[in-house]
Amino acid sequence: MGEELMKLNNAISDAAKEIESSTFAIYEQSCDDKNLGISCYFLAQAYEAGEGIAKDIKKAKYYYKKACELGHKEAYGK
């Protein structure tokens, strides 16, 4: 049973990575193509914290600025 649990755990981990990758793609598309400030803000937070993606302060600042320009108030002062 230990081997089966390890395989299940790996399958779940792989699926979670795919979902996370898809989520970032949706946020990027809705920020860059649809100009949704909240998506830009979520991207900025993720890049700032390195959550689910490599930490990148330059990209975080870019997305915070874009969120501000789109009127997302929570991004002000970031």
C-alpha positions in Angstrom: 0.0 0.0 0.0 2.9 2.4 0.6 3.9 2.3 -3.1 0.3 3.0 -4.2 0.1 6.0 -1.8 3.3 7.4 -3.1 2.0 7.1 -6.7 -1.3 8.7 -5.7 0.6 11.5 -4.0 2.7 12.1 -7.1 -0.3 12.1 -9.4 -2.0 14.7 -7.1 1.1 16.8 -7.0 1.4 16.7 -10.8 -2.3 17.7 -11.2 -1.9 20.5 -8.8 1.1 21.9 -10.7 -1.0 21.8 -14.0 -3.9 23.6 -12.3 -1.6 26.2 -10.9 0.1 26.7 -14.3 -3.4 27.1 -15.9 -4.4 29.6 -13.2 -1.4 31.8 -13.9 -2.1 31.6 -17.6 -5.7 32.8 -17.0 -4.5 35.6 -14.8 -2.0 36.7 -17.4 -4.5 36.6 -20.2 -7.1 38.5 -18.2 -4.6 41.1 -17.1 -2.7 41.6 -20.4 -5.6 41.0 -22.9 -8.7 41.9 -20.9 -7.2 44.7 -18.7 -8.7 43.3 -15.5 -6.9 45.1 -12.6 -7.7 42.4 -10.1 -5.9 39.8 -12.2 -2.9 42.1 -12.5 -3.0 42.5 -8.7 -3.1 38.7 -8.1 -0.2 38.2 -10.5 1.8 41.0 -8.7 1.2 39.3 -5.3 2.3 35.9 -6.6 5.5 37.3 -8.2 6.2 39.3 -5.0 5.8 36.3 -2.7 7.1 33.6 -5.1 3.9 31.7 -4.6 3.5 29.1 -7.3 5.9 30.9 -9.5 9.5 32.1 -9.3 9.9 35.2 -7.2 10.4 38.2 -9.4 10.2 41.7 -7.9 10.5 43.4 -11.2 7.5 41.6 -12.6 5.6 42.2 -9.3 6.2 46.0 -9.6 5.1 45.9 -13.3 1.8 44.2 -12.4 1.2 46.4 -9.4 1.7 49.4 -11.6 -0.7 48.0 -14.2 -3.3 47.2 -11.6 -3.1 50.8 -10.3 -3.4 52.1 -13.9 -6.5 50.0 -14.3 -8.0 51.4 -11.0 -7.5 48.4 -8.7 -7.3 50.3 -5.4 -5.6 47.6 -3.4 -2.5 47.9 -5.6 -2.0 51.6 -4.7 1.1 52.2 -2.7 2.7 48.8 -3.6 
